[in-house]
Amino acid sequence: MATQSFKARENGNEYQNGKEEGNTCPRSPGSDMFRSTNNIKVYVRIRPLSKDEYARGETSCVHIARDEHSVKVVEQGYGYNTTTRSFQFDGCVGPAAEQHEVMQTVEMKKLLDKVLEGYSSTVMACGQTGSGKTFTMSGREEGMHDKKGYEDCWGDDGLIARSAIYLFEAIKARSFNKDQTKPYTLRASYFEIYCEQVNDLLRLDAAPRDVKWSSRDGFYVENLLLVDCDTLEDVFSVLNEGGKNRKVGSHELNKDSSRSHCIMTLHVDSLCDITGDGHPIVRYGRMLFVDLAGSERLKKSKSSGEMLKETGSINRSLFTLGKVISALSEGKKGDVVPYRESMLTKLLMESLGGNSLALMIACVSSAASAVDETLSTLHYATCAKNIVNAPSINMDARDKIMMKLQKEIAHLREENKMLRTKLGLSLDGDLTFPEAIQSVSPMATKHRRQTRNMPPVGLEIKCPTELKGLEKYFGKEFGEEASGLSTLANFQDVLPQQSARGSLTLESLRCMPSQGDSFGSSQQGPTLQAYSEDDAWGDNCEKTTDGTSTPCVLSEPRTIRASCEPNSFLGMYRGSVNVKPKGLQQFSRRNRVSVDHLGGSRARLKKGYPRRIGKQDAFQGSITVNQAAFIKKLLDLNISPVDGMVNF
Ligand SMILES: Nc1ncnc2c1ncn2[C@@H]1O[C@H](COP(=O)(O)OP(=O)(O)OP(=O)(O)O)[C@@H](O)[C@H]1O
């Protein structure tokens, strides 16, 4: 192959005269350490020496290691010097292996099963001319297929015929449905890329086909004949016809050398009710069999005339393929992958780095005289191992959206069920507002009882875990001292009301002035309390240093209110004299929760001192929240358990 740019020493593990010269690529692109299931799978197939090669006294230079995953290539140097290079792959097929073993080793059936599920899969044979690509894909008797099933499969049948047989058997096994509908349809197409021109191998009289681009399908061949294949025989007819029509030539290295890249595609459309709601969707599976033309060195093949032109075109397109593989395997962000530089790479875009599953079979000759080409192919293949595809099921965009939504609905249903179970509600029916009111926590009920002079308490947000999140959030805003404060008591009552009004307003906070530490407020920290317009602050309690709650009078609560504009007033805090919270403003500004620190002192209150909180004695402040930021925070915390809670 035309990949001389790959340096042999870069990727292979190298030994000389039996000694390890140095592991030159412990973390090379092909290193298995970094491979995932979506990487292209790469196998090697070694062709046995031909009669002619035996006659010339050729020896074999490619050997499979015992683990059957690595091959060793022995390169003869000057004198008795030999260099052994080792390459790791997903599997290796030796010269003695039969066609059915190839099918097994490369796990072709897995790929075909995926096609039946709606994926695109590609199997691609590459390697130098005469290395056995066509033999691997089509078998020896190309154009002579006439089988009924596996039992009828000839020993030399290649992957295409065996795959077609498997597909028909799998379709038959899966088509047992009650309503007698035909869940699978199979169509086939076959084309070649000859000198950068696409020819439909099933319509030889037709002009070369155009390659077009669409955002949905990527590059595709326009007006390609798609033959409906109801039976296996139909597929074989396509195979025979295509095999007959592909361009073949004869040169020193192969008397039946393919002069074009051939792509045979089996299109498997399947009708499937994935979601089980009686609306079947169509999935478009595709199986691509790519038989590349082989790279050749003119010195060896001795091609001339028209074939010389063909060889140039083949080598150029393979060189571009090498560039694409190299760019993809290096995976550098921002690098342009040169797909558009040749017809071949355009049409393999989906298979190389696209949404197809892919398998590459690197065919090599075992002959020592072909060692350079063999090394080149193996380096090529080593790079390809590193390409990661993103396989996905092919279906119509509308079906895709529908499936996504259905998945989401199922997920939400599950979540709803779980929440209902947590709240002790029945599992069917909608969650209603009254239900939400009923299920207030005992703590909140107690708190409400302790609340005096209050307008009716508002609704509560039901999900305690979500509230915890909110508490955490505001706890963080105010430092450790604020954790576990009654903040949430306020929020619980406030939120549904304000949401019903569609905004956070001053009135929305008309609820629950907290009574001292009745809602678990810390003796030490500042208490975040709701503010009620009707409720005189003077009736409230304030903590003192000794921890007792004594009624106290706050001066000028309205100045606090005034300070809330233009943002929304959320609550008020007060602190006892010896716990002046530090850095409140600093914390709050960052997240657009503002706290007006009105005063504070470390002066100790003596017992019996009139409990009037003044500037010297305590601090107090209001908390105002930027409405948009606050609602966003709630949504971030997922606090919207009741429909319509937050209106925009
Ligand atoms: N594994 C194998 N066992 C026996 N014969 C093989 C094997 N592989 C290839 N051959 C024989 O080697 C010859 C060349 O093989 P083939 O035509 O498949 O090579 P190719 O890689 O497709 O070459 P080109 O690129 O020139 O088309 C054929 O006669 C084929 O039957």
PDBQT file of the ligand as one rigid body, heavy atoms in Angstrom, charges set to zero:
ROOT
HETATM    1  N1  LIG A 701      -5.912 -17.434   2.204  1.00  0.00    +0.000 N 
HETATM    2  C1  LIG A 701      -5.736 -17.859   0.950  1.00  0.00    +0.000 A 
HETATM    3  N2  LIG A 701      -5.706 -19.163   0.688  1.00  0.00    +0.000 NA
HETATM    4  C2  LIG A 701      -5.533 -19.614  -0.565  1.00  0.00    +0.000 A 
HETATM    5  N3  LIG A 701      -5.395 -18.799  -1.635  1.00  0.00    +0.000 NA
HETATM    6  C3  LIG A 701      -5.411 -17.492  -1.432  1.00  0.00    +0.000 A 
HETATM    7  C4  LIG A 701      -5.590 -16.938  -0.130  1.00  0.00    +0.000 A 
HETATM    8  N4  LIG A 701      -5.569 -15.625  -0.253  1.00  0.00    +0.000 NA
HETATM    9  C5  LIG A 701      -5.409 -15.349  -1.555  1.00  0.00    +0.000 A 
HETATM   10  N5  LIG A 701      -5.315 -16.450  -2.255  1.00  0.00    +0.000 N 
HETATM   11  C6  LIG A 701      -5.098 -16.531  -3.695  1.00  0.00    +0.000 C 
HETATM   12  O1  LIG A 701      -4.153 -15.530  -4.005  1.00  0.00    +0.000 OA
HETATM   13  C7  LIG A 701      -4.468 -14.915  -5.226  1.00  0.00    +0.000 C 
HETATM   14  C8  LIG A 701      -4.575 -13.404  -5.045  1.00  0.00    +0.000 C 
HETATM   15  O2  LIG A 701      -5.621 -13.138  -4.184  1.00  0.00    +0.000 OA
HETATM   16  P1  LIG A 701      -6.632 -11.915  -4.362  1.00  0.00    +0.000 P 
HETATM   17  O3  LIG A 701      -6.989 -11.742  -5.791  1.00  0.00    +0.000 OA
HETATM   18  O4  LIG A 701      -7.712 -12.121  -3.415  1.00  0.00    +0.000 OA
HETATM   19  O5  LIG A 701      -5.697 -10.729  -3.936  1.00  0.00    +0.000 OA
HETATM   20  P2  LIG A 701      -6.078  -9.229  -3.813  1.00  0.00    +0.000 P 
HETATM   21  O6  LIG A 701      -5.470  -8.752  -2.566  1.00  0.00    +0.000 OA
HETATM   22  O7  LIG A 701      -7.512  -9.041  -3.971  1.00  0.00    +0.000 OA
HETATM   23  O8  LIG A 701      -5.293  -8.599  -5.009  1.00  0.00    +0.000 OA
HETATM   24  P3  LIG A 701      -5.609  -7.251  -5.788  1.00  0.00    +0.000 P 
HETATM   25  O9  LIG A 701      -5.429  -6.158  -4.876  1.00  0.00    +0.000 OA
HETATM   26  O10 LIG A 701      -4.578  -7.245  -6.877  1.00  0.00    +0.000 OA
HETATM   27  O11 LIG A 701      -6.979  -7.363  -6.323  1.00  0.00    +0.000 OA
HETATM   28  C9  LIG A 701      -5.762 -15.528  -5.705  1.00  0.00    +0.000 C 
HETATM   29  O12 LIG A 701      -5.479 -16.515  -6.637  1.00  0.00    +0.000 OA
HETATM   30  C10 LIG A 701      -6.342 -16.155  -4.480  1.00  0.00    +0.000 C 
HETATM   31  O13 LIG A 701      -7.121 -17.291  -4.768  1.00  0.00    +0.000 OA
ENDROOT
TORSDOF 0
